[in-house]
Amino acid sequence: MASKLNINLFDRLLPILKSTALARIADNGQLLEASAEYKRLLPVEVRDREALNAGRYFLQPSFNDLKEEVMNSSSQCYEGLFNIGSWNGETSTLNGIIYRQDNNFILVCEHDIRDFHEVNKQMLNLNEALANTHHELSLTLRKTKKLEEVAHQNSITDVLTGVGNRRQFEEGIRIEMARAIREKKSLGIVMADLDHFKAVNDTYGHDAGDRVLESFGKLIRDSIRPFDLPARFGGEEFIILMPGAGVHDAAQLAERIRTSLETLEIASCPFKLTASFGVTELQKEDSTESILRRVDSALYQAKEAGRNKVTAAD
């Protein structure tokens, strides 16, 4: 087919194929002849330049790569996609054929350039829209994950006091007991119960009782270590898990909280607040039930001994 295409045929095709990119390019890249559609693909500032080096505006594949493809082809032609334009300007993707004729190369684009260029622009727009959608989806996933974290934290937190709730404690004690046994470390537990709390509610009302519980929860949070786990065990009863701490450490913490509570002042509640405490530590044979029974027994002994005391389990 390439042998039948001659210069005269090119000259005849040039004015006829007005919507086709048609060009004759010398071996050194110089543009010899071109249709208006081909010139439209070139940068504006060089379209009418004499002795234009058209080879430099073949981007992918390059003009040298195209020449090599043509020369190594048994049919002496290249057929497929190629990009024309400038690296820092607008480019066009073409689907066409490049023939070799003597020392010249004949380019014929088989498709309407405007239509093909429009498809290319639409593909770029779709890619941009897809990237924006991906970005928005990532933001939504991050927000969803954050909301899930907040929801989980709310589900394990006692809203009034700011410490953990019973659910968090039950999860925490299983984890900490298993870790303490596996790593052969201590685990201390403090159980506290506000003394005569019913009298606060009966005398000053439930709003005052809520303020007492809120203040006691804050006192506990301010007194413990960052990795201790405080929780409201029920009503006016609180419990603290102390990883790595023995019964002596638990007793010291309980005593600090007890003495601080004696001097705590709460608005609209002149009632002198005290609390009783039971403390213990994990034993080798302990289950969750047995260690809770033991610390609860120690708390009961503190109540029986006159309240406002810290008692360690036997």
C-alpha positions as CSV (number, residue, x, y, z in Angstrom):
1,M,0.0,0.0,0.0
2,A,2.9,2.3,0.8
3,S,4.4,1.9,-2.6
4,K,1.2,3.1,-4.3
5,L,1.1,6.3,-2.3
6,N,3.1,8.9,-4.2
7,I,3.6,12.6,-4.0
8,N,1.0,13.4,-6.6
9,L,-1.6,11.4,-4.7
10,F,-0.7,13.3,-1.5
11,D,-1.2,16.6,-3.4
12,R,-4.6,15.5,-4.6
13,L,-5.7,14.3,-1.1
14,L,-4.6,17.5,0.7
15,P,-7.5,19.8,-0.4
16,I,-10.1,17.0,-0.3
17,L,-9.6,15.5,3.2
18,K,-10.4,18.7,5.0
19,S,-11.3,17.0,8.3
20,T,-8.4,14.6,8.3
21,A,-4.9,15.2,9.6
22,L,-2.6,14.7,6.7
23,A,1.1,15.5,6.6
24,R,4.4,14.7,4.8
25,I,7.4,14.9,7.0
26,A,11.1,14.5,5.9
27,D,13.4,12.0,7.5
28,N,15.0,14.8,9.6
29,G,11.6,15.8,11.0
30,Q,11.0,18.8,8.7
31,L,7.4,19.4,7.8
32,L,7.1,19.5,4.0
33,E,3.3,19.7,3.6
34,A,0.3,19.4,5.9
35,S,-3.5,19.8,6.0
36,A,-5.1,22.5,8.1
37,E,-6.3,19.8,10.6
38,Y,-2.7,18.6,11.1
39,K,-1.4,22.2,11.7
40,R,-4.2,22.7,14.2
41,L,-2.6,20.1,16.4
42,L,0.7,22.0,16.6
43,P,1.3,24.9,19.1
44,V,-0.2,28.2,17.8
45,E,3.1,30.0,17.7
46,V,4.8,27.5,15.2
47,R,1.9,26.6,12.9
48,D,3.0,28.9,10.1
49,R,6.7,28.7,10.6
50,E,8.9,28.0,7.6
51,A,11.0,24.9,7.7
52,L,9.2,23.7,10.8
53,N,10.7,20.7,12.6
54,A,7.5,18.7,13.1
55,G,9.3,15.7,14.6
56,R,9.8,17.5,17.9
57,Y,6.1,17.6,18.5
58,F,5.6,13.9,18.4
59,L,5.4,13.2,22.1
60,Q,4.5,9.5,22.6
61,P,5.9,7.7,20.7
62,S,8.6,10.1,19.7
63,F,9.3,10.8,16.1
64,N,12.5,8.7,16.2
65,D,10.6,5.8,17.7
66,L,7.9,6.1,15.0
67,K,10.6,6.0,12.3
68,E,12.1,2.9,13.8
69,E,8.7,1.3,14.0
70,V,8.1,2.0,10.3
71,M,11.5,1.0,9.1
72,N,11.3,-2.3,11.0
73,S,7.8,-3.1,9.8
74,S,7.4,-5.5,7.0
75,S,4.6,-3.3,5.6
76,Q,6.7,-0.2,6.0
77,C,4.0,1.6,8.1
78,Y,3.0,2.2,11.6
79,E,-0.6,2.0,12.6
80,G,-2.0,3.0,16.0
81,L,-2.2,5.7,18.6
82,F,0.2,8.6,19.0
83,N,0.3,12.0,20.7
84,I,1.1,15.3,19.1
85,G,1.5,18.7,20.8
86,S,4.0,20.2,23.2
87,W,5.1,19.0,26.7
88,N,4.1,22.3,28.3
89,G,0.9,22.9,26.2
90,E,-2.2,21.2,24.8
91,T,-1.8,17.7,23.3
92,S,-4.0,15.6,21.1
93,T,-4.2,11.8,20.9
94,L,-4.6,10.5,17.3
95,N,-5.4,7.2,15.8
96,G,-3.8,6.9,12.4
97,I,-1.2,5.5,10.0
98,I,2.3,6.6,9.1
99,Y,3.8,5.4,5.8
100,R,7.4,5.5,4.6
101,Q,8.0,6.8,1.1
102,D,11.6,7.2,0.1
103,N,13.0,9.6,2.7
104,N,9.6,11.0,3.6
105,F,6.9,9.9,6.0
106,I,3.3,10.3,5.2
107,L,0.9,10.7,8.1
108,V,-2.8,10.0,7.6
109,C,-5.2,10.2,10.6
110,E,-8.1,7.9,10.0
111,H,-10.6,9.5,12.4
112,D,-12.1,12.9,12.6
113,I,-9.7,14.9,14.7
114,R,-12.2,17.1,16.4
115,D,-14.3,14.1,17.5
116,F,-11.3,12.2,18.8
117,H,-10.0,15.2,20.6
118,E,-13.4,15.7,22.3
119,V,-13.3,12.1,23.4
120,N,-9.9,12.6,24.9
121,K,-11.1,15.7,26.8
122,Q,-14.1,13.8,28.1
123,M,-11.8,11.0,29.3
124,L,-9.6,13.6,31.1
125,N,-12.7,15.1,32.7
126,L,-13.9,11.6,33.8
127,N,-10.5,10.8,35.3
128,E,-10.6,14.1,37.2
129,A,-14.2,13.4,38.4
130,L,-13.1,9.9,39.5
131,A,-10.2,11.4,41.4
132,N,-12.5,13.9,43.1
133,T,-15.0,11.1,44.0
134,H,-12.2,9.0,45.4
135,H,-11.0,11.9,47.5
136,E,-14.6,12.6,48.8
137,L,-15.0,8.9,49.6
138,S,-11.8,8.9,51.6
139,L,-13.0,11.9,53.6
140,T,-16.3,10.2,54.2
141,L,-14.6,7.0,55.3
142,R,-12.4,8.9,57.7
143,K,-15.4,10.8,59.1
144,T,-17.3,7.5,59.5
145,K,-14.4,5.9,61.3
146,K,-14.2,8.9,63.6
147,L,-17.9,8.7,64.3
148,E,-17.6,5.0,65.0
149,E,-14.8,5.7,67.5
150,V,-16.8,8.4,69.2
151,A,-19.9,6.1,69.4
152,H,-17.8,3.3,70.8
153,Q,-16.3,5.6,73.4
154,N,-19.7,6.8,74.4
155,S,-21.0,3.2,74.7
156,I,-18.3,2.4,77.3
157,T,-18.3,5.7,79.2
158,D,-20.5,6.8,82.1
159,V,-21.9,10.1,80.9
160,L,-22.4,11.6,84.3
161,T,-19.0,10.9,85.9
162,G,-16.8,10.7,82.9
163,V,-15.2,7.3,84.0
164,G,-15.9,4.0,82.3
165,N,-19.2,2.2,82.7
166,R,-19.8,-1.4,83.8
167,R,-19.3,-2.7,80.3
168,Q,-15.9,-1.1,79.9
169,F,-14.8,-2.5,83.3
170,E,-16.0,-6.0,82.4
171,E,-14.0,-5.9,79.1
172,G,-11.0,-4.3,80.9
173,I,-10.7,-6.8,83.8
174,R,-10.6,-9.8,81.4
175,I,-7.9,-8.2,79.3
176,E,-5.8,-7.0,82.3
177,M,-6.1,-10.3,84.2
178,A,-5.0,-12.3,81.2
179,R,-2.1,-9.8,80.6
180,A,-1.0,-9.9,84.3
181,I,-1.0,-13.7,84.3
182,R,0.8,-14.0,81.0
183,E,3.5,-11.4,81.9
184,K,3.6,-12.5,85.6
185,K,2.8,-9.0,86.8
186,S,0.6,-7.6,89.6
187,L,-2.9,-6.2,89.2
188,G,-4.4,-4.1,91.9
189,I,-8.1,-3.3,92.4
190,V,-9.7,-0.5,94.4
191,M,-13.5,-0.5,95.1
192,A,-15.0,2.6,96.6
193,D,-18.5,3.4,97.8
194,L,-19.8,6.9,98.9
195,D,-20.9,6.8,102.5
196,H,-24.5,7.8,103.3
197,F,-25.2,8.8,99.7
198,K,-28.9,8.2,100.1
199,A,-29.0,10.9,102.7
200,V,-27.6,13.4,100.1
201,N,-30.4,12.6,97.7
202,D,-33.1,12.6,100.4
203,T,-31.9,15.9,101.9
204,Y,-30.6,18.0,98.9
205,G,-32.3,16.3,96.0
206,H,-31.1,14.2,93.1
207,D,-29.5,17.1,91.3
208,A,-27.2,17.6,94.2
209,G,-26.6,13.8,94.2
210,D,-25.6,14.0,90.5
211,R,-23.2,16.8,91.3
212,V,-21.6,14.6,94.1
213,L,-21.2,11.7,91.7
214,E,-19.8,13.9,89.0
215,S,-17.3,15.5,91.4
216,F,-16.2,12.1,92.8
217,G,-15.7,10.8,89.3
218,K,-13.5,13.8,88.5
219,L,-11.5,13.3,91.8
220,I,-10.9,9.7,90.8
221,R,-9.8,10.6,87.3
222,D,-7.4,13.3,88.6
223,S,-5.9,10.9,91.1
224,I,-5.1,7.8,89.0
225,R,-2.2,7.0,86.6
226,P,-2.8,7.5,82.8
227,F,-3.1,3.7,82.2
228,D,-5.4,2.9,85.2
229,L,-9.0,2.1,84.4
230,P,-11.7,3.7,86.5
231,A,-15.3,2.8,86.2
232,R,-18.7,3.4,87.8
233,F,-19.6,-0.1,89.0
234,G,-23.2,0.9,89.9
235,G,-25.0,3.6,91.8
236,E,-22.5,5.3,94.1
237,E,-20.0,2.5,93.8
238,F,-16.8,2.9,91.8
239,I,-13.9,0.5,90.9
240,I,-10.3,1.1,89.6
241,L,-8.1,-1.4,87.9
242,M,-4.4,-0.8,88.4
243,P,-2.1,-2.8,86.0
244,G,1.3,-3.5,87.5
245,A,0.3,-2.4,91.0
246,G,0.1,-4.6,94.2
247,V,-2.2,-4.3,97.1
248,H,0.1,-1.8,98.8
249,D,-0.1,0.5,95.8
250,A,-3.8,0.2,95.6
251,A,-4.2,1.1,99.3
252,Q,-2.0,4.2,98.8
253,L,-4.2,5.4,95.9
254,A,-7.4,4.7,97.9
255,E,-6.0,6.7,100.9
256,R,-5.2,9.7,98.7
257,I,-8.7,9.7,97.2
258,R,-10.3,9.2,100.7
259,T,-8.5,12.2,102.3
260,S,-9.1,14.4,99.2
261,L,-12.8,13.6,99.3
262,E,-13.0,14.8,103.0
263,T,-12.0,18.3,101.9
264,L,-14.0,18.4,98.7
265,E,-16.5,21.2,98.5
266,I,-19.6,21.0,96.2
267,A,-22.0,23.9,95.6
268,S,-25.5,23.4,97.1
269,C,-24.3,20.4,99.0
270,P,-22.9,21.2,102.5
271,F,-23.0,17.5,103.4
272,K,-19.6,16.2,104.5
273,L,-18.6,13.6,101.9
274,T,-16.7,10.4,102.8
275,A,-16.2,7.1,101.1
276,S,-15.2,3.6,102.1
277,F,-12.6,1.6,100.2
278,G,-11.7,-2.0,99.7
279,V,-8.4,-3.0,98.0
280,T,-6.8,-6.3,96.8
281,E,-4.6,-7.7,94.2
282,L,-4.7,-10.5,91.7
283,Q,-3.9,-14.0,93.0
284,K,-2.6,-16.9,90.9
285,E,-5.8,-18.9,91.3
286,D,-8.2,-16.0,90.8
287,S,-11.2,-15.8,88.4
288,T,-13.0,-12.6,87.7
289,E,-15.7,-13.6,90.1
290,S,-13.3,-14.5,93.0
291,I,-11.3,-11.3,92.8
292,L,-14.5,-9.1,92.8
293,R,-15.9,-11.0,95.7
294,R,-12.7,-10.4,97.7
295,V,-12.5,-6.7,97.0
296,D,-16.2,-6.3,97.7
297,S,-15.7,-8.2,101.0
298,A,-12.9,-5.8,101.9
299,L,-15.2,-2.8,101.2
300,Y,-17.9,-4.3,103.4
301,Q,-15.3,-4.6,106.2
302,A,-14.5,-0.9,105.8
303,K,-18.2,-0.1,106.1
304,E,-18.6,-2.3,109.2
305,A,-15.5,-0.7,110.8
306,G,-17.2,2.7,110.8
307,R,-16.9,3.9,107.1
308,N,-14.4,6.5,105.7
309,K,-11.7,3.8,105.8
310,V,-9.4,1.8,103.5
311,T,-9.4,-1.9,104.1
312,A,-7.2,-4.5,102.3
313,A,-8.5,-8.0,101.7
314,D,-7.1,-10.7,103.9
